């Protein structure tokens, strides 16, 4: 396994994903949207809708790496199901803002959000991705999570192509010019970015449980990290860099944050949009300030100030009580199977609420995995027909 230190991360900043990038190269002479719409068409409507290059990618389902352990993947998925509420809150109020504090990495997020016209939509699609890959047996080749990760990997390649090769985004170091890509930022969605993203969804979220005082099984938490190592492999992290246990992931998070955290307009704007989204989840307006209060508690005042997160309001006086409730529930549910079932049901309903919120038409509708939904949910009717109307024609 390659040692990951500053020198190694410097090199990884300039490495993308050769396998996926080679497929994206087939679209260099075509509109960039051909690849994005083609990926969605293949993912949700079938490979007969797209050209042979994309069809081959989706029909070729390589086996998971030798180190992937099916039992550990199952336990990792169970861990997410059991702590879905807390991990979902951590995703919105810790992992995502920490990602926005990464000066160079957030530039890609800002560019892609702008291209998609809706930052909120991108955040909610991230939540859906988490649901896909943490579903029971979700990473078996051909399963929802496996295919979702392979789709996202192609989307990343398309973004790299769009930024570096398409010409619509200037390659420039000129301050104040936007949109642009500065070569000093490295390769868009590079290997360091991918490792950082894997950490954001795995060990970083475990730190949220620690801060909430949640009682959890340490071995199951390691299995949860193992699951995200497999997801990282599916997303194109170089095989020799994996797998990484929780202790190493924690060390890398500190190193990557030290290297990358810096103020940026993109990070500030993305964080503001995220806060507004989370506030909209809260039914009672007087309590909406709790979003900022908890975000500051999770990421720390120094990082929060860097992102221009507003000051905590009166809800800071009740945040401690919320943490105490979470801690007491976790202890009680560990001792009572009936309460544990009830907690899982609340987790299901909460996660469903996250990804149902502000759905936007014209995109494939989010699908809640059965194990996280209160009842079996049906897929969108006529989805394939809609995609057929929007998919690019296959070349002759």
C-alpha positions in Angstrom: 0.0 0.0 0.0 1.3 3.5 -0.9 2.2 5.6 2.1 0.1 8.8 2.1 2.1 11.8 3.3 2.4 15.4 2.0 4.6 14.4 -0.9 2.3 11.6 -2.0 -0.8 13.9 -1.7 1.0 16.5 -3.8 1.3 13.9 -6.5 -2.2 12.7 -6.1 -3.5 16.3 -6.6 -2.5 16.0 -10.3 -3.9 12.5 -11.0 -7.5 11.8 -12.1 -9.0 8.5 -13.1 -7.3 7.2 -16.3 -9.9 4.4 -16.9 -13.0 6.7 -16.6 -11.1 9.6 -18.3 -10.4 7.4 -21.3 -14.1 6.8 -21.8 -14.8 10.6 -21.4 -12.3 11.2 -24.2 -14.8 9.6 -26.7 -16.9 12.8 -26.1 -14.3 15.4 -26.8 -15.8 16.2 -30.2 -19.4 16.2 -28.9 -21.4 18.4 -26.6 -20.4 17.7 -22.9 -24.1 17.2 -22.0 -24.1 14.1 -24.3 -22.0 12.2 -21.7 -24.0 13.4 -18.7 -27.4 12.6 -20.2 -26.0 9.4 -21.6 -24.9 8.2 -18.1 -28.4 9.0 -16.7 -30.1 7.3 -19.6 -28.0 4.1 -19.1 -28.3 4.2 -15.3 -32.1 4.6 -15.2 -33.3 3.5 -18.7 -31.0 0.8 -19.9 -27.9 0.5 -22.0 -29.8 0.2 -25.3 -30.4 4.0 -25.0 -26.7 5.0 -25.3 -23.7 4.5 -27.5 -21.4 1.5 -27.2 -18.8 3.2 -25.1 -21.2 3.9 -22.2 -23.1 0.6 -22.7 -19.9 -1.3 -22.3 -19.0 0.5 -19.1 -22.4 -0.3 -17.5 -22.6 -3.9 -18.8 -19.0 -4.6 -17.6 -19.4 -5.1 -13.8 -15.9 -5.9 -12.4 -15.8 -7.9 -9.2 -15.1 -6.1 -6.0 -11.4 -6.1 -4.8 -10.0 -9.2 -3.1 -9.9 -7.4 0.3 -13.7 -6.6 0.2 -15.5 -8.7 2.8 -19.2 -9.4 2.2 -19.9 -9.9 5.9 -18.2 -6.6 6.8 -20.2 -4.8 4.1 -23.4 -6.2 5.6 -22.5 -5.1 9.1 -21.4 -1.7 7.8 -24.8 -1.2 6.1 -26.5 -2.3 9.3 -24.5 0.3 11.2 -25.8 3.0 8.9 -29.4 1.8 9.3 -29.1 1.9 13.0 -27.6 5.4 13.2 -29.2 6.9 10.1 -30.6 10.0 11.9 -27.3 11.0 13.5 -25.3 10.2 10.4 -27.8 12.1 8.2 -27.5 15.2 10.4 -23.7 14.8 10.3 -23.7 14.7 6.5 -25.5 18.0 6.3 -24.0 19.8 9.3 -20.5 18.4 9.4 -19.2 16.5 6.3 -20.5 18.9 3.7 -19.4 22.1 5.3 -16.0 20.6 5.9 -15.8 19.8 2.2 -16.8 23.4 1.4 -13.9 24.6 3.6 -11.4 22.9 1.2 -10.4 25.8 -1.0 -9.5 24.0 -4.2 -12.0 21.1 -3.9 -15.0 23.3 -3.4 -14.3 25.1 -6.8 -15.4 21.9 -8.5 -18.5 21.7 -6.4 -19.3 25.3 -7.2 -18.8 24.8 -10.9 -20.9 21.7 -11.1 -23.7 23.2 -8.9 -23.7 26.2 -11.2 -23.9 24.0 -14.3 -26.8 22.1 -12.7 -28.4 25.4 -11.7 -29.3 24.3 -8.2 -26.9 23.8 -5.3 -29.7 22.4 -3.1 -30.4 19.7 -5.7 -26.8 18.6 -5.7 -26.8 18.3 -1.9 -29.9 16.1 -1.9 -28.4 13.9 -4.6 -25.4 13.4 -2.4 -27.8 12.2 0.3 -29.5 9.8 -2.2 -26.0 8.4 -3.1 -25.4 7.6 0.5 -28.7 5.8 0.7 -27.8 3.8 -2.4 -24.4 2.6 -1.3 -25.4 1.8 2.3 -28.4 -0.3 1.3 -28.4 -4.0 2.2 -26.2 -5.8 -0.4 -26.1 -2.4 -2.2 -22.5 -2.9 -3.3 -22.9 -6.3 -4.9 -22.1 -6.0 -8.7 -25.3 -4.9 -10.4 -27.0 -3.7 -7.2 -28.3 -0.1 -6.8 -25.3 1.2 -4.8 -22.7 -0.5 -7.1 -24.2 1.0 -10.2 -24.7 4.4 -8.6 -21.0 4.5 -7.7 -20.0 3.5 -11.2 -22.3 6.3 -12.5 -20.9 8.9 -10.3 -17.4 7.8 -11.3 -18.3 8.6 -15.0 -19.9 11.9 -14.0 -16.6 12.8 -12.3 -14.7 12.0 -15.6 -17.2 14.1 -17.5 -16.6 17.1 -15.1 -12.9 16.8 -15.6 -13.4 16.7 -19.4 -15.8 19.7 -19.2 -13.4 21.8 -17.1 -10.1 20.9 -18.7 -11.0 20.2 -22.4 -14.3 21.7 -23.4 -13.2 25.3 -23.5 -16.3 26.9 -22.0 -14.5 27.2 -18.6 -11.3 29.4 -18.9 -8.1 27.9 -17.5 -6.7 30.9 -15.7 -5.2 32.2 -12.5 -6.9 35.6 -12.8 -8.5 36.6 -9.5 -12.1 37.7 -9.8 -12.7 35.7 -13.0 -15.6 33.2 -12.7 -16.2 30.6 -13.8 -12.6 29.5 -14.2 -10.2 26.7 -13.3 -6.8 27.6 -11.8 -4.1 25.1 -12.7 -2.8 25.6 -9.1 -5.9 23.8 -7.9 -4.6 20.6 -9.4 -6.7 18.2 -11.5 -10.5 18.6 -11.0 -11.8 15.8 -8.8 -8.3 14.4 -8.3 -7.2 11.5 -6.2 -6.7 13.6 -3.1 -10.3 14.9 -3.5 -11.6 11.4 -3.8 -9.8 10.3 -0.7 -11.1 13.3 1.2 -14.7 12.6 0.0 -14.4 9.0 1.2 -13.3 10.2 4.6 -16.2 12.7 4.7 -18.7 9.9 4.4 -17.0 7.5 6.7 -14.6 8.2 9.6 -15.6 11.9 9.7 -19.2 11.0 10.4 -18.1 8.7 13.2 -16.6 11.7 14.9 -20.1 13.2 14.8 -21.4 10.2 16.8 -18.6 10.8 19.2 -19.5 14.4 19.7 -23.1 13.5 20.3 -22.1 11.0 22.9 -23.7 8.1 20.9 -22.9 4.6 22.2 -21.9 2.4 19.3 -20.0 -0.8 18.5 -16.4 0.1 17.6 -16.1 -3.0 15.4 -19.3 -2.2 13.5 -17.9 1.3 13.0 -14.8 -0.2 11.4 -17.0 -2.2 9.1 -18.8 1.0 8.2 -15.4 2.5 7.2 -14.7 -0.8 5.3 -17.9 -0.2 3.3 -16.8 3.2 2.3 -13.4 1.9 1.3 -15.2 -0.3 -1.2 -17.2 2.7 -2.4 -14.0 4.6 -2.8 -12.6 1.8 -4.9 -15.8 1.9 -7.1 -15.4 5.7 -7.4 -11.9 5.3 -8.9 -9.5 5.7 -6.0 -6.3 4.1 -7.1 -6.3 0.5 -5.8 -2.9 0.6 -4.2 -4.1 3.4 -1.9 -6.8 1.1 -0.3 -8.0 -0.2 2.1 -7.6 2.3 5.0 -8.7 1.6 8.6 -10.4 4.2 10.8 -7.2 5.2 12.6 -5.5 6.0 9.3 -8.6 7.7 7.9 -8.6 10.0 11.0 -4.9 10.8 10.5 -5.5 11.6 6.8 -8.4 13.8 7.5 -6.3 16.0 9.7 -3.5 16.2 7.1 -5.9 16.9 4.2 -7.7 19.6 6.2 -4.4 21.2 7.1 -3.4 21.2 3.4 -6.6 22.5 2.0 -8.7 24.6 4.4 -8.8 28.2 3.3 -11.5 30.8 2.7 -13.1 31.1 -0.7 -16.1 32.8 -2.1 -17.3 29.4 -3.5 -17.1 27.8 -0.1 -19.0 30.7 1.5 -21.8 30.6 -1.1 -22.1 26.8 -1.0 -22.3 26.8 2.8 -25.0 29.6 2.8 -27.1 27.5 0.4 -26.6 24.4 2.6 -27.7 26.3 5.7 -30.8 27.6 4.0 -31.7 24.0 2.9 -31.3 22.6 6.4 -33.3 25.5 7.9 -36.1 24.6 5.5 -36.3 21.1 7.1 -37.2 22.6 10.5 -40.9 23.1 10.8 -41.0 25.7 13.6 -39.2 28.9 12.6 -38.0 29.9 16.1 -35.9 26.7 16.1 -34.3 27.1 12.7 -31.2 28.6 14.2 -30.3 25.2 15.6 -28.9 24.4 12.1 -26.1 26.9 12.6 -25.6 26.1 16.3 -25.0 22.4 15.6 -22.9 23.1 12.5 -20.6 25.3 14.6 -20.5 22.6 17.3 -19.5 19.9 14.8 -16.9 21.7 12.7 -15.6 24.2 15.2 -15.7 27.9 15.3 -12.5 28.4 13.4 -13.7 26.5 10.3 -17.2 28.0 10.7 -15.8 31.5 10.7 -13.7 30.6 7.6 -17.0 29.7 5.9 -18.8 32.8 7.3 -21.3 30.7 9.2 -23.5 33.1 11.2 -23.1 33.3 14.9 -25.2 30.8 17.0 -28.4 32.2 18.4 -30.4 31.3 21.5 -30.6 27.7 20.4 -27.1 27.2 21.7 -28.6 27.0 25.2 -30.7 23.9 24.2 -28.1 22.2 22.0 -26.6 20.5 25.0 -30.0 19.1 25.9 -30.4 17.6 22.4 -27.0 15.9 22.7 -28.1 14.5 26.1 -31.3 13.1 24.6 -29.4 11.5 21.7 -26.9 9.9 24.1 -29.7 8.5 26.4 -31.6 7.1 23.5 -28.5 5.3 22.1 -27.8 3.8 25.5 -31.4 2.7 26.0 -31.8 1.2 22.5 -28.6 -0.8 22.9 -30.3 -2.5 25.9 -33.9 -2.8 24.5 -34.7 -4.5 21.2 -38.1 -2.9 20.9 -36.7 0.6 21.3 -34.0 -0.3 18.9 -36.6 -1.2 16.3 -38.4 2.1 17.0 -35.2 4.1 16.6 -34.5 2.4 13.2 -38.0 3.3 12.1 -37.4 7.0 13.0 -34.1 6.8 11.1 -36.0 5.5 8.0 -38.6 8.3 8.1 -35.9 10.9 8.7 -33.7 9.8 5.8 -36.8 9.6 3.6 -37.6 13.2 4.5 -34.1 14.3 3.6 -34.1 13.0 0.1 -37.8 13.7 -0.6 -37.3 17.4 0.2 -37.6 19.8 -2.7 -37.4 17.2 -5.4 -37.0 18.8 -8.8 -38.8 17.6 -11.9 -37.0 16.6 -15.1 -34.5 14.3 -13.3 -34.7 10.7 -12.3 -36.7 10.7 -9.0 -34.8 9.6 -5.9 -35.5 6.1 -4.7 -35.4 5.1 -1.0 -34.0 1.7 -0.4 -36.5 -0.7 1.1 -34.5 -1.2 4.3 -34.7 2.5 5.0 -38.2 3.1 3.9 -41.3 2.6 6.1 -43.0 0.8 3.2 -41.9 -0.4 -0.2 -41.7 2.5 -2.6 -42.3 2.2 -6.3 -40.0 3.6 -8.9 -41.2 6.5 -11.0 -43.6 5.4 -13.6 -42.6 5.6 -17.3 -39.0 6.7 -16.2 -37.5 4.8 -19.1 -39.8 6.6 -21.6 -38.9 10.0 -20.3 -35.2 9.2 -20.5 -35.6 7.9 -24.1 -36.9 11.3 -25.0 -33.9 13.1 -23.6 -31.0 10.6 -24.2 -28.5 11.3 -27.0 -28.8 9.3 -30.1 -26.3 6.5 -30.5 -23.8 7.1 -33.3 -24.2 5.2 -36.5 
